[in-house]
């Protein structure tokens, strides 16, 4: 669902410049590129809980209702 975001003219010019420099098609792609590259967010959180124990199902004897 598209939405409108209000930015200053200087910010819009910076977004436009990055759009052309990176060969991106839209401001949305520029904003996504900024978030991923500058915030160093991983594309996946797989393995982010390193050091935690692996899941083991309780046996029926240990399980109480």
Buried (B, 14 or more C-beta within 10 A) or exposed (E): EEEEEEEEEEEEEEBEEBBEEEEBEEBEBBBEBEEEEEEEEEEEEEEEEEEEEEEEEEEEEEEEE
